[in-house]
Amino acid sequence: MSDPGFASESSRDASHEPQYVVRFGALRTLGVMNSRQSYRYGDEVVARTNRGTEIGTVLCEATPVAFEAMEEPTKGRIIRRMSQDDRTQQQRMESGAAKDMAVCQRCVDALKLSMELVDTERLLGGERFIVYFLADGRIDFRQLVRDLAKEFQTRIEMRQIGVRDEAKLLADYGDCGQPICCANFLSKMPPVSMKMAKLQKATLDPSKISGRCGRLKCCLRYEYDTYEELANELPSPGTHVLTREGNVKVVAQDLLAGQLTVKTEDNRRIIISSEDVLQVVSQQHATAKQKSEQKNKSGSRKE
C-alpha cells in the first residue's frame, strides 16, 4: 500500500506529474488534478478548473481504480495548498451568500421569471458567479444574466438543476442520521426502482422510502444485488417443493436467513431451511438455477 503523501507510478500522467482526485464546488464535483507537489487525503487546496480558480479537497491518488469509479471527471490542476488568506476570502464569500441570494431573487422577481432559486456560488478567483435554479421548462434568462452581471461585476453562469442536485446543495442529514449520500460520497446517481424496495421487504410507503429529494432513496440500491442473488438461491413463493414434511407450497422467503415459510397439505404453516428442500416439484416458479439442478438430476437417473 502506497504512502498517501506521495504519488504512485499509477497516478502519474504522460508528463510524469502526480495526479489526484479532488472534490470541489457546491455540487461536490470530482476532478482529476495534476500537481507538482504531493498531497494527502483531506488536504484543502486551491485548484484551477475549466470554471476558474476554486477550493477543493484531495480525496486520493488518481489510480486506475479511482478512474473506473468516476464518469468523465473534470480535468484541472492543483495550484497550491489553501492558505490563511484563501480561508479568509472563503469565509467572506460564505458570510455574503445570503445577501447574494437576496439580490438574485430581487432580479428574478423584477423580471417575473417562472424559476425557483436554489443556491448561488462564487469562485475563489472571482471569475464566475453561478446561480442554481429549478424550472419546469426552458427559461429565457438573457436579461437576468445582464442584470446580475451589472450587480456582481463578473461572469454569470445560470445552472438549471434537478431535485437530486437540489438536495445535494441544501440537504444535510438523512433519516438514518448520516450525511446524505449524494452530498457525501456518491458521484453517480444509481437508478432505483420500487422493485428493489419490494425485494428487500422495505415499507412501500413513499414518505418512508423517499430521500430528501423526493425520489426513492439511493441506499435501496446498495444491497439489491445481494438480495437478488439470495432470492435466486431459494424457490419463489407459489412453488411446490418436496420436503420431509411432504409436498409443500412456498408462501414466503426470508432471504437473509435462508429460510422459507411453507404451507403443508394439512394447511399448517411452518418455517424450513433451504437445505430442507429435497426437490422442486413445480417447475413454473423455479429459478433458473433450480431448473438446471433438476435437469441434471433427471439426466443422472436416466443413465
Sine and cosine of phi, psi and omega as CSV:
sin_phi,cos_phi,sin_psi,cos_psi,sin_omega,cos_omega
0.00,0.00,0.76,-0.65,-0.08,-1.00
-0.98,0.18,0.45,-0.89,0.08,-1.00
-0.92,0.39,0.83,-0.56,-0.05,-1.00
-0.90,0.44,-0.18,0.98,0.00,-1.00
-1.00,0.05,-0.12,0.99,-0.04,-1.00
-0.75,-0.66,0.57,-0.82,-0.03,-1.00
-0.99,0.17,0.72,-0.69,0.05,-1.00
-0.99,0.13,0.18,-0.98,-0.01,-1.00
-0.88,0.47,-0.55,0.83,-0.05,-1.00
-0.94,0.33,-0.26,0.96,-0.03,-1.00
-0.96,-0.26,0.39,0.92,0.04,-1.00
-0.93,-0.36,0.64,-0.77,0.02,-1.00
-1.00,0.00,-0.20,-0.98,-0.09,-1.00
-0.88,0.48,-0.46,0.89,-0.01,-1.00
-1.00,0.08,0.07,1.00,0.04,-1.00
0.92,0.39,0.34,0.94,0.11,-0.99
-1.00,0.00,0.61,-0.79,0.07,-1.00
-0.90,0.43,0.53,-0.85,0.03,-1.00
-0.84,-0.54,0.57,-0.82,-0.02,-1.00
-0.73,-0.69,0.49,-0.87,0.16,-0.99
-1.00,0.06,0.83,-0.55,-0.06,-1.00
-0.83,-0.56,0.72,-0.70,0.08,-1.00
-0.99,-0.16,0.75,-0.66,-0.09,-1.00
-0.52,-0.85,0.28,-0.96,0.11,-0.99
0.99,0.15,0.25,-0.97,-0.02,-1.00
-0.89,0.47,-0.54,0.84,0.02,-1.00
-1.00,0.02,0.16,0.99,0.08,-1.00
0.81,0.59,0.77,0.64,0.00,-1.00
-0.94,0.33,0.56,-0.83,0.06,-1.00
-0.99,-0.13,0.71,-0.71,0.03,-1.00
-0.70,-0.72,0.40,-0.92,0.09,-1.00
-0.97,-0.25,0.88,-0.47,-0.13,-0.99
-0.89,-0.45,0.74,-0.68,0.15,-0.99
-0.98,0.19,0.42,-0.91,0.03,-1.00
-0.38,-0.93,0.47,-0.88,0.09,-1.00
-1.00,-0.04,-0.12,0.99,-0.02,-1.00
-0.89,-0.46,0.20,-0.98,0.05,-1.00
-0.99,-0.14,0.58,-0.82,-0.01,-1.00
-0.71,-0.71,0.33,-0.94,0.03,-1.00
-0.91,-0.41,0.25,-0.97,0.06,-1.00
-0.84,0.54,0.73,-0.68,0.05,-1.00
1.00,-0.03,-0.16,0.99,0.02,-1.00
-0.89,0.45,0.75,-0.66,0.08,-1.00
-1.00,0.01,0.77,-0.64,-0.12,-0.99
-0.74,-0.67,0.28,-0.96,0.16,-0.99
-0.96,-0.26,0.82,-0.57,-0.09,-1.00
-0.82,-0.58,0.40,-0.92,0.07,-1.00
-0.95,-0.31,0.88,-0.47,0.02,-1.00
-0.88,-0.47,-0.05,-1.00,0.03,-1.00
-0.93,0.38,-0.21,0.98,0.04,-1.00
-1.00,0.03,-0.51,0.86,-0.06,-1.00
0.55,-0.83,-0.43,-0.90,0.01,-1.00
-1.00,-0.07,0.83,-0.55,-0.06,-1.00
-0.52,-0.85,0.19,-0.98,-0.06,-1.00
-1.00,-0.03,0.64,-0.77,0.04,-1.00
-0.60,-0.80,0.12,-0.99,0.02,-1.00
-0.83,-0.56,0.78,-0.62,0.01,-1.00
-0.96,0.29,0.77,-0.63,0.01,-1.00
-0.98,-0.22,-0.70,0.71,-0.05,-1.00
-0.17,-0.99,0.08,-1.00,0.14,-0.99
-0.95,0.32,0.50,-0.87,-0.01,-1.00
-0.99,0.11,0.94,0.33,0.01,-1.00
-0.99,0.17,0.21,-0.98,0.06,-1.00
-0.83,0.56,-0.60,0.80,0.02,-1.00
-0.90,0.44,-0.67,0.75,0.02,-1.00
-0.90,0.43,-0.63,0.78,0.01,-1.00
-0.89,0.46,-0.63,0.77,-0.01,-1.00
-0.90,0.44,-0.51,0.86,-0.05,-1.00
-0.98,0.18,-0.16,0.99,-0.05,-1.00
-0.93,-0.37,0.49,-0.87,0.01,-1.00
-0.93,-0.37,0.96,-0.30,-0.01,-1.00
0.75,0.67,0.91,0.42,-0.01,-1.00
-0.91,0.42,0.52,-0.85,0.06,-1.00
-0.93,0.37,0.63,-0.77,0.05,-1.00
-1.00,-0.07,0.52,-0.86,0.02,-1.00
-0.15,-0.99,-0.17,-0.99,0.00,-1.00
-0.63,-0.78,0.70,-0.71,0.10,-0.99
-0.98,0.19,0.82,-0.57,-0.02,-1.00
-1.00,0.05,-0.72,0.70,-0.08,-1.00
-0.22,-0.98,0.20,-0.98,0.19,-0.98
-0.94,0.34,0.49,-0.87,-0.01,-1.00
-0.92,0.39,0.78,-0.62,-0.02,-1.00
-0.99,-0.14,0.10,-0.99,0.04,-1.00
-0.91,0.42,-0.59,0.81,0.06,-1.00
-0.89,0.46,-0.63,0.78,0.04,-1.00
-0.90,0.44,-0.67,0.75,0.01,-1.00
-0.90,0.44,-0.67,0.75,0.01,-1.00
-0.88,0.47,-0.67,0.74,0.01,-1.00
-0.91,0.40,-0.63,0.77,0.03,-1.00
-0.89,0.45,-0.70,0.72,0.02,-1.00
-0.89,0.46,-0.61,0.79,0.02,-1.00
-0.90,0.43,-0.65,0.76,0.02,-1.00
-0.92,0.40,-0.67,0.75,0.00,-1.00
-0.91,0.42,-0.63,0.78,-0.01,-1.00
-0.93,0.36,-0.40,0.92,0.01,-1.00
-0.99,-0.11,0.10,0.99,-0.07,-1.00
-0.89,0.45,-0.65,0.76,-0.01,-1.00
-0.90,0.44,-0.64,0.77,0.03,-1.00
-0.91,0.40,-0.64,0.77,0.04,-1.00
-0.87,0.50,-0.69,0.72,0.01,-1.00
-0.89,0.46,-0.65,0.76,-0.01,-1.00
-0.90,0.44,-0.65,0.76,0.03,-1.00
-0.90,0.44,-0.71,0.71,0.01,-1.00
-0.88,0.47,-0.69,0.72,-0.02,-1.00
-0.90,0.44,-0.62,0.78,0.02,-1.00
-0.89,0.46,-0.66,0.75,0.01,-1.00
-0.93,0.38,-0.64,0.77,0.03,-1.00
-0.90,0.44,-0.71,0.70,-0.01,-1.00
-0.89,0.45,-0.61,0.79,-0.02,-1.00
-0.90,0.44,-0.54,0.84,-0.01,-1.00
-1.00,-0.05,-0.07,1.00,0.02,-1.00
0.81,0.58,0.75,0.66,0.00,-1.00
-1.00,0.05,0.63,-0.77,0.00,-1.00
-1.00,0.06,0.96,0.29,0.00,-1.00
-0.56,-0.83,0.46,-0.89,0.01,-1.00
-0.92,-0.40,0.89,-0.46,0.04,-1.00
-0.94,0.33,0.69,-0.72,0.00,-1.00
-0.94,-0.34,-0.76,0.65,-0.05,-1.00
-0.26,-0.96,0.23,-0.97,0.10,-1.00
-0.77,-0.64,0.34,-0.94,-0.01,-1.00
-0.56,-0.83,0.77,-0.63,0.11,-0.99
-0.97,-0.26,0.68,-0.73,0.10,-1.00
-0.99,0.14,0.48,-0.88,-0.06,-1.00
-0.85,0.52,-0.63,0.77,-0.05,-1.00
-0.98,0.20,-0.12,0.99,0.02,-1.00
0.98,0.22,0.14,0.99,-0.06,-1.00
-0.96,0.27,-0.32,0.95,-0.14,-0.99
-0.45,-0.89,0.55,-0.83,0.11,-0.99
-0.83,-0.56,0.86,-0.51,-0.13,-0.99
-0.95,-0.32,0.73,-0.69,0.02,-1.00
-0.91,-0.42,0.86,-0.51,0.03,-1.00
-0.99,-0.15,0.74,-0.67,-0.05,-1.00
-0.53,-0.85,0.35,-0.94,0.09,-1.00
-0.95,-0.32,0.59,-0.81,0.07,-1.00
-0.36,-0.93,0.54,-0.84,-0.01,-1.00
-0.95,0.30,-0.53,0.85,-0.01,-1.00
-0.65,-0.76,-0.35,-0.94,0.01,-1.00
-0.97,0.23,0.62,-0.78,-0.01,-1.00
-0.87,-0.50,0.73,-0.68,0.10,-0.99
-1.00,0.06,0.99,-0.12,-0.07,-1.00
-0.94,-0.33,0.42,0.91,-0.03,-1.00
-0.88,0.47,-0.68,0.73,0.02,-1.00
-0.93,0.37,-0.58,0.81,0.04,-1.00
-0.88,0.47,-0.68,0.73,0.02,-1.00
-0.87,0.49,-0.67,0.74,0.02,-1.00
-0.90,0.44,-0.66,0.75,0.00,-1.00
-0.91,0.41,-0.67,0.74,-0.01,-1.00
-0.94,0.35,-0.60,0.80,0.04,-1.00
-0.89,0.46,-0.59,0.81,0.04,-1.00
-0.93,0.36,-0.60,0.80,-0.02,-1.00
-0.95,0.31,-0.70,0.71,-0.15,-0.99
-0.98,-0.22,-0.14,0.99,0.08,-1.00
0.82,0.57,0.69,0.72,0.05,-1.00
-0.40,-0.92,0.05,-1.00,0.01,-1.00
-0.95,0.31,0.70,-0.72,-0.02,-1.00
-0.96,-0.29,0.75,-0.66,0.10,-1.00
-0.88,-0.48,0.84,-0.54,0.06,-1.00
-1.00,-0.10,0.82,-0.57,-0.09,-1.00
-0.84,-0.55,0.96,-0.28,0.06,-1.00
-0.99,0.15,0.78,-0.62,-0.09,-1.00
-0.83,-0.56,0.17,-0.99,0.07,-1.00
-0.98,-0.19,-0.03,-1.00,-0.08,-1.00
-0.93,0.38,-0.48,0.88,0.02,-1.00
-0.94,0.35,-0.65,0.76,0.06,-1.00
-0.92,0.38,-0.53,0.85,0.06,-1.00
-0.88,0.47,-0.69,0.72,0.03,-1.00
-0.90,0.44,-0.63,0.78,0.02,-1.00
-0.88,0.48,-0.57,0.82,-0.02,-1.00
-0.98,0.18,-0.62,0.79,-0.19,-0.98
-0.94,-0.34,-0.52,0.85,-0.10,-0.99
-0.97,0.25,0.36,-0.93,0.00,-1.00
-0.86,-0.51,-0.90,0.44,-0.06,-1.00
-0.85,-0.52,0.50,-0.87,0.06,-1.00
-1.00,-0.04,-0.04,-1.00,0.01,-1.00
-0.89,0.46,-0.41,0.91,-0.04,-1.00
-0.97,0.22,-0.17,0.99,-0.02,-1.00
1.00,0.00,-0.02,1.00,0.01,-1.00
-0.98,-0.20,0.37,-0.93,0.10,-1.00
-0.84,0.55,0.62,-0.78,-0.06,-1.00
-0.87,0.50,0.63,-0.78,-0.14,-0.99
-0.86,0.51,-0.66,0.75,-0.10,-0.99
-0.93,0.37,-0.37,0.93,0.03,-1.00
-0.99,-0.15,-0.04,1.00,-0.08,-1.00
-0.94,-0.33,-0.85,0.53,-0.08,-1.00
-0.65,-0.76,-0.28,0.96,-0.03,-1.00
-0.97,0.26,0.84,-0.53,0.09,-1.00
-0.97,-0.22,-0.40,0.92,0.06,-1.00
-0.87,-0.50,0.71,-0.71,0.00,-1.00
-1.00,0.04,0.94,-0.35,-0.05,-1.00
-0.96,0.28,0.55,-0.84,0.07,-1.00
-0.93,0.37,0.71,-0.71,-0.03,-1.00
-0.78,-0.62,0.70,-0.72,-0.01,-1.00
-0.78,-0.62,0.29,-0.96,0.03,-1.00
-0.90,0.44,-0.45,0.89,0.04,-1.00
-0.85,0.53,-0.60,0.80,-0.01,-1.00
-0.92,0.40,-0.62,0.78,0.03,-1.00
-0.92,0.39,-0.66,0.75,-0.01,-1.00
-0.90,0.44,-0.70,0.71,-0.03,-1.00
-0.89,0.46,-0.57,0.82,-0.02,-1.00
-1.00,0.04,0.11,0.99,0.02,-1.00
0.85,0.53,0.54,0.84,0.08,-1.00
-0.98,0.20,0.38,-0.92,0.08,-1.00
-0.86,0.51,0.56,-0.83,0.01,-1.00
-0.99,-0.14,0.20,0.98,0.08,-1.00
-0.95,0.31,0.92,-0.39,-0.06,-1.00
-0.81,0.58,-0.55,0.83,-0.04,-1.00
-0.93,0.37,-0.35,0.94,-0.04,-1.00
-0.99,-0.17,-0.32,0.95,0.00,-1.00
-0.92,-0.40,0.21,0.98,0.06,-1.00
-0.97,-0.23,0.59,-0.81,0.00,-1.00
-1.00,0.07,-0.18,-0.98,-0.03,-1.00
-0.91,0.42,-0.34,0.94,0.00,-1.00
-1.00,0.08,-0.15,0.99,-0.04,-1.00
1.00,0.01,-0.11,0.99,0.05,-1.00
-1.00,-0.09,0.22,-0.98,0.06,-1.00
-0.85,0.53,0.63,-0.78,-0.07,-1.00
-0.88,0.47,0.69,-0.72,0.01,-1.00
-0.88,0.48,-0.50,0.87,-0.07,-1.00
-0.92,0.39,-0.27,0.96,0.09,-1.00
-0.90,0.43,-0.34,0.94,-0.02,-1.00
-0.99,0.10,-0.41,0.91,-0.18,-0.98
-0.87,0.49,-0.70,0.72,-0.09,-1.00
-0.96,-0.27,0.11,0.99,-0.09,-1.00
-0.87,0.49,-0.69,0.72,-0.03,-1.00
-0.86,0.50,-0.63,0.78,0.03,-1.00
-0.91,0.42,-0.71,0.70,0.02,-1.00
-0.88,0.47,-0.65,0.76,-0.01,-1.00
-0.90,0.43,-0.64,0.77,0.03,-1.00
-0.91,0.42,-0.68,0.74,0.02,-1.00
-0.91,0.41,-0.61,0.79,0.00,-1.00
-0.90,0.44,-0.57,0.82,0.01,-1.00
-0.96,0.29,-0.24,0.97,0.02,-1.00
-1.00,0.08,-0.26,0.97,-0.08,-1.00
-0.90,-0.44,0.52,-0.86,0.10,-0.99
-0.88,0.47,0.62,-0.79,-0.03,-1.00
-0.96,0.26,0.42,-0.91,0.11,-0.99
-0.82,0.57,0.68,-0.73,-0.05,-1.00
0.99,-0.16,-0.27,0.96,0.00,-1.00
-0.98,0.21,0.64,-0.77,0.10,-0.99
-0.99,-0.10,0.77,-0.64,-0.02,-1.00
-0.77,-0.64,0.41,-0.91,0.03,-1.00
-0.99,-0.16,0.80,-0.60,0.02,-1.00
-0.73,-0.68,-0.04,-1.00,0.07,-1.00
-0.92,0.39,-0.30,0.95,0.06,-1.00
-1.00,0.08,-0.02,1.00,-0.03,-1.00
0.97,-0.24,-0.37,-0.93,0.02,-1.00
-0.99,0.15,0.88,-0.48,-0.06,-1.00
-0.80,-0.60,0.31,-0.95,0.01,-1.00
-0.93,-0.36,0.77,-0.64,0.01,-1.00
-0.95,0.31,0.81,-0.59,-0.01,-1.00
-0.98,-0.21,-0.64,0.76,-0.04,-1.00
-0.43,-0.90,0.35,-0.94,0.04,-1.00
-0.91,-0.41,0.61,-0.80,0.22,-0.98
-0.91,-0.41,1.00,-0.06,-0.19,-0.98
-0.89,0.45,-0.70,0.71,-0.07,-1.00
-0.93,0.36,-0.55,0.84,0.00,-1.00
-1.00,0.05,-0.23,0.97,-0.04,-1.00
0.93,0.37,0.58,0.81,-0.05,-1.00
-0.85,-0.53,0.33,-0.94,0.01,-1.00
-0.80,-0.60,0.63,-0.77,0.21,-0.98
-0.99,-0.10,0.84,-0.54,-0.07,-1.00
-0.81,-0.58,0.38,-0.92,0.03,-1.00
-0.93,-0.38,0.84,-0.55,-0.05,-1.00
-0.99,0.13,0.10,-0.99,-0.03,-1.00
-0.92,0.38,-0.40,0.92,0.06,-1.00
-0.99,-0.13,0.41,0.91,0.12,-0.99
0.92,0.39,0.39,0.92,0.13,-0.99
-1.00,0.04,0.53,-0.85,0.08,-1.00
-0.94,-0.34,0.84,-0.54,-0.02,-1.00
-0.74,-0.67,0.33,-0.95,0.04,-1.00
-0.96,-0.29,0.78,-0.63,0.01,-1.00
-0.80,-0.60,0.34,-0.94,0.08,-1.00
-0.99,0.11,0.38,-0.92,0.05,-1.00
-0.88,0.48,-0.45,0.89,0.01,-1.00
-0.95,0.32,-0.28,0.96,0.00,-1.00
-0.99,0.16,-0.15,0.99,0.01,-1.00
-0.98,0.20,0.90,-0.43,-0.02,-1.00
-1.00,0.04,-0.58,0.82,-0.05,-1.00
-0.31,-0.95,0.60,-0.80,0.12,-0.99
-1.00,0.06,0.86,-0.51,-0.08,-1.00
-1.00,0.08,-0.79,0.62,0.00,-1.00
-1.00,-0.07,0.80,-0.60,-0.10,-0.99
-1.00,0.05,-0.34,0.94,-0.15,-0.99
-0.91,0.42,-0.43,0.90,-0.01,-1.00
-0.96,-0.28,0.00,1.00,-0.06,-1.00
-0.95,0.31,0.48,-0.88,0.04,-1.00
-0.97,0.24,0.23,-0.97,-0.01,-1.00
-0.85,0.52,-0.64,0.77,-0.01,-1.00
-0.91,0.42,-0.67,0.74,-0.01,-1.00
-0.92,0.40,-0.65,0.76,0.02,-1.00
-0.89,0.46,-0.64,0.77,0.01,-1.00
-0.90,0.44,-0.68,0.73,0.00,-1.00
-0.90,0.43,-0.65,0.76,0.02,-1.00
-0.89,0.46,-0.65,0.76,0.00,-1.00
-0.90,0.44,-0.65,0.76,0.01,-1.00
-0.91,0.42,-0.64,0.77,0.01,-1.00
-0.90,0.43,-0.66,0.75,0.00,-1.00
-0.90,0.44,-0.65,0.76,0.02,-1.00
-0.90,0.44,-0.61,0.79,0.00,-1.00
-0.92,0.40,-0.63,0.78,-0.01,-1.00
-0.92,0.39,-0.58,0.81,0.00,-1.00
-0.91,0.41,-0.59,0.81,0.00,-1.00
-0.94,0.34,0.00,0.00,0.00,0.00
